[in-house]
Amino acid sequence: MASGYSRSMDDLAWEYALSQKQVDIDLWKAYGVGSYAEFVDPNPPKNAGWYPMWQCNPSAEKGGFEEEAAVAMTGFETIQRKYLPMMIMGKPEDFEKTWDEYAKLLKPLTATYNKFMQQQLDNRVETFGGFQD
């Protein structure tokens, strides 16, 4: 670039350092690093061939067991929308009671959803392999 700057000020080490909060600098100094990026493994292991599983969403349109899993997933979402705010923002003394209700409602849906996800995982391991050595 004509100005001498890269596309992002964060790419310039001195500019980046000047933009950081003292609390972050103190934390990094305590760990012997110069930025949050140094906390990350520079040579991470390869992901397993089946990763990531979040892409496996059951579809009600496919019918059969996958439809049952889709109904279970929708049930999870409905229950979570109601109960998670109650647990997060509710009175601390009500937490255990609310948690017990939440867990009781999720339990019947869990077996169906877990069975679907296990089938998806088994299929991916067979197709793409397990952990890479």
Stockholm file with secondary structure:
# STOCKHOLM 1.0

chainA/1-133         MASGYSRSMDDLAWEYALSQKQVDIDLWKAYGVGSYAEFVDPNPPKNAGWYPMWQCNPSAEKGGFEEEAAVAMTGFETIQRKYLPMMIMGKPEDFEKTWDEYAKLLKPLTATYNKFMQQQLDNRVETFGGFQD
#=GR chainA/1-133 SS CTTSCCSCGGGSHHHHHHTSCHHHHHHHHHHTCSSGGGGSCSSCCCCCTTCCGGGCCCCGGGCHHHHHHHHHHHHHHHHHHHHHHHHHHSCGGGHHHHHHHHHHHHHHHHHHHHHHHHHHHHHHHHHHCSCCC
#=GC SS_cons         CTTSCCSCGGGSHHHHHHTSCHHHHHHHHHHTCSSGGGGSCSSCCCCCTTCCGGGCCCCGGGCHHHHHHHHHHHHHHHHHHHHHHHHHHSCGGGHHHHHHHHHHHHHHHHHHHHHHHHHHHHHHHHHHCSCCC
//
